[in-house]
Amino acid sequence: MKINRIYLSILFVVLSTGASIACEVCKGKQPKGFADITHGSGPGGNLDYIIVWGAAIIVTITLGLSLKFLIKPQENRPDHIKNSILDHL
């Protein structure tokens, strides 16, 4: 069952990357940095670039914090919620 999920995940990634590549018409409409990324026109002004970079920064911070807490969760503190639940068992 686990192997089927792995195969389905790989299939999903392979199929989803083909749909996200821009067509030839869209490549001409997009700015240099955004060519081959998506369909449609790229950012239209400076505010659009600020929004894109702001979102990229937020995503990067979120990814970093989630990896930090997944790798080293610091669950050994006595006031951690896990310990209060396990003490009642």
C-alpha positions in Angstrom: 0.0 0.0 0.0 2.8 2.4 0.8 4.6 1.7 -2.5 1.4 2.6 -4.3 1.3 6.0 -2.6 4.9 6.6 -3.6 4.2 5.7 -7.2 1.1 8.0 -7.2 3.1 10.8 -5.7 5.8 10.5 -8.3 3.1 10.4 -11.1 1.4 13.5 -9.7 4.7 15.4 -9.6 5.6 14.4 -13.2 2.2 15.3 -14.6 1.9 18.6 -12.7 5.2 20.0 -13.9 4.2 19.8 -17.5 1.1 21.9 -16.9 3.0 24.7 -15.2 5.4 25.4 -18.1 4.4 28.5 -20.1 3.5 28.3 -23.8 5.3 30.2 -26.6 2.9 33.2 -26.6 3.1 33.6 -22.9 6.9 33.6 -22.9 6.9 36.7 -25.0 4.5 38.6 -22.7 6.5 37.8 -19.5 9.4 39.8 -18.1 12.9 38.1 -18.3 12.9 36.7 -14.8 9.4 35.2 -15.0 9.6 33.5 -18.5 8.8 29.8 -18.5 7.1 29.9 -15.1 3.4 30.3 -15.7 0.8 31.3 -18.3 -0.4 34.8 -18.7 1.4 38.1 -18.3 4.0 38.7 -15.6 4.0 41.4 -12.9 2.7 44.7 -14.3 4.4 47.1 -11.9 6.6 47.7 -8.9 3.8 46.8 -6.5 3.4 43.4 -8.1 7.1 42.7 -7.6 6.8 43.8 -3.9 3.9 41.4 -3.4 5.7 38.5 -5.1 8.9 39.1 -3.1 7.0 39.5 0.1 5.2 36.3 -0.4 8.4 34.5 -1.2 10.0 35.8 2.0 7.0 34.7 4.1 7.1 31.2 2.5 10.8 30.9 3.1 10.5 31.9 6.8 7.5 29.5 7.3 9.5 26.7 5.7 12.5 27.4 7.8 10.5 27.5 11.1 8.6 24.3 10.2 11.8 22.5 9.5 13.3 23.8 12.7 10.5 22.5 14.8 10.3 19.2 13.0 14.0 18.5 13.4 14.4 19.8 17.0 11.0 20.1 18.6 12.2 20.6 22.2 9.6 18.3 23.7 11.8 17.5 26.8 10.6 20.6 28.7 8.4 19.7 31.7 5.7 22.2 30.7 5.3 20.8 27.2 1.7 19.8 26.4 2.8 16.2 25.6 4.1 15.7 29.1 0.9 17.0 30.7 -1.1 14.5 28.7 1.3 11.6 29.3 1.3 12.3 33.1 -2.5 11.5 33.3 -2.2 8.1 31.6 
